[in-house]
Amino acid sequence: MQIQLHVFDVLRVKLSMMDTHQCRFEMSDTEFYLHVTERGILIFIESELQCDSWAKVPNTPLKSIILNCFKQGLEAYPEELNGSCTLFRTEYDKDRAIFELQVYKDTTRRGFPVAFSIKYNGKTYYLYCTSSKELSFKEGALPAYISGTTSDIIFYQKTFSRGDVRGFLFESALVGNHFLAFQDGENGSQKLILKQSFEDEVDEFKRFQISAP
């Protein structure tokens, strides 16, 4: 079931998750997703998931640049080093830095589930977590439906700290208490990693900002 309202004609909404164009709420034991389309239309989508799973929310790949606390943009090099190469640069290449954040609806209610993909040289790649807790890219499209209680491509987007409306954490849905973070690499460069930590532990290396291209 979907209900459409025009956001400009009906009401003005201020949401902490507005940058991702979606929030979630419950009413009479039924779960709904409020999605804001690029045309400014509010769509209330009834969740149809009945068991532990994730499903794509329609029309929600949001083009974004991922910035660390130093305002460096994340670049992906999925065609190199078995797809595991990422770098943060102050002067980033937009061809390698424009990610699509695909929003999913879920039944776990652990956070706001998203997946990362990028298009480069006519090919699509998505970010995933390996069994050795490393990050890599795989060629292909993101799945429309994921069953089970864990996923190697889902990350739960959460507010970094109370009062910080721009900073976010991304916790792995595969390994609990493991978050996207960045660390120093070779030649002074910085790369994306999966870091073990606690959600309430203040660590600026886990803080990311989502910016429009």
N, C-alpha and C positions, 0 to 999 in steps of 0.2 A: 504494500500500500504506500502511495506517495501523495503528499499534500504540498501544493506549491503556493508560495506567497512572494510578492515582489518586495524585496527588502527596502527599496527606496519609497514605496507607496504606503507600506503598512507600519513598519516600525524600524527603529534604529537599535542595533544589537552590538554590544561590546562584550567580546568573549576573550578570555586569556589565550584560547587556541585559535583565534581568528586567522593567524598567519597560515594555518593548515586548512582553513575553510571547512572545518567540520567539528562538531561536538556530539556528545551522546547523553541521553537521558532516559528515564523510565517513567511510565505512566500506566497505572492499573495493571501492573505486572507485565506490561508489554514494553519492550525496548525499542527506542527510536534513535535514528541518527539524523542530526540537523546538518545538512550540507549546503554550503553557499557556492553556487556555480559562478563561473567567470562573468556571466551576464547579470549578476546580482540577484539571482532567484534563490529563495530559501526552499529547500526540499526536505521534508520530513520522511525518512525512509524507515519503514518497519523492518526490524531484523527478523530474518527467517531462519537463523541458525538455531538448531535444536540440540547440538552436542558440541564437544570441544573441537573447534575448527576456526578457520579464518576464511573470509571471502572478500574479493575486491569490492570496494564501493564504486559504483559506476561514475565515470567522468571525473575522476579525482587525481590523475597524475599531475602533480603540481611542479612546474619547472622551478628549480631553486639552486642557489649557490650556497654551499656549506662553508661557513666561516668559523675559524677558531677564535680564541680570546685575543689573539694578536691581529685579527682582521685579515688573516691569510686565507685564501680560497683553496678548497680541496680540489686537486687535479687527479684524474684517474688515468692510468696507463694499462688498460685491461689486456692489451695485445702483447704485453711484455711480462717476463718473469712469471710465466704461468698464470697471468692475470692477477698477481698479488701486489702490484706496484701502485702506490698512491703517494702524492707529495702535497704539501701545503706551500703555497707561494703568495708573496705579496702582490706581484704582478702576474696573475694567473691567466692561463689560456682558456677562454670561454668555451672553446670546442671540447675541452677536456674537463670543464668545471661545472657545466650545466647538468644537474641531476634531475631526475623525475622522482618525486616522492609519491609512491602509490599508497593510498589509504586503504586499509582493510577494516572490516567489521569482525568482531570476535565474540566469543563467549567466556573468555578467561577474565576479563575486566581487570587486568593488571596494569593497564595504561592505554596509550593511544597507539595502535599498531600501524607501522608504516614499513615499506620496503623501498630500497634505493636501486635505481637503474640509470643507465647512461647510454646515449647513442653516440657512436664514434665511427667515422668512415663507413657509414651506411649499415652498421651492425649495432645490435642492442645487447648490452651486458647488464647483469644484476649482481649486486653485492651479496655475499653469503659468508657464513662462518664455518670453517672447517672443523673436523673432529678434533684437531689439535689446537683449537681455539685461536686460529689465525684467520685473517680476513683475506678474501680473494674475490675475483670476478669470474662469472661464467657467462658464456654467450647464450642468448636466448631470451624469450619473453617471460615475464613474471607469471606464475600460475594464477588462474582465476579463483581456485579453491585449494585450501590446504587443510588436511585433516590431522587430528592429533592434538597433543598438549604442548609440543615443542616445534620449533621451526628454525631452520638455519638462515632464513632470509628475512624474518620479521624482527623488527626492533621496536621496543615500546618507547615512544616519545613522551618525556615527562618534563615538568618545569624544573629548572636547575635549582632554584631556591625561591622561597616566598618573597614576593615583591619584585622578582626579576621576570619581567614579562617578555624579554627577548631571548634569554638563555634557556637551552634545553639539554636534557640528558637523553641518551638512546641506549636502553638496556636490551641485551640479547634475549630473544625468546627461546634460544637453544640452551644457553648456560646462564643460570641465575647469578645475580650480583656481578655480572660482567658487562661493561659499558664501552661504547665507542669512545676513544680517547686519542690523543696524539703524543708522540714522543720523538726525541731527537734521533735522527738517522745518520747516514754517512754524509760527510762533507757539510755538516751543519744543517742539513735538510731535516724536515719533520714529516713523519708519515702517520697514517691512520692505523690504530691497533685496537685490540679488544683487551680491556684492562679490568682486572678483578678489583672490586671496590664495593662500598656500601652506598646506597642511594643518598643517605643523609650526610655522607662524608663530603665536605666542601673541597673540591679539587678542580681548579680552573682548567686543567688539561682534559676534563670531561665535558666542559661547557662548549656548546656550539650554537651558532646563530644561523637562522635560515633567512636568506636574502633573495629578493627577486632578481633575475638576470638583468 
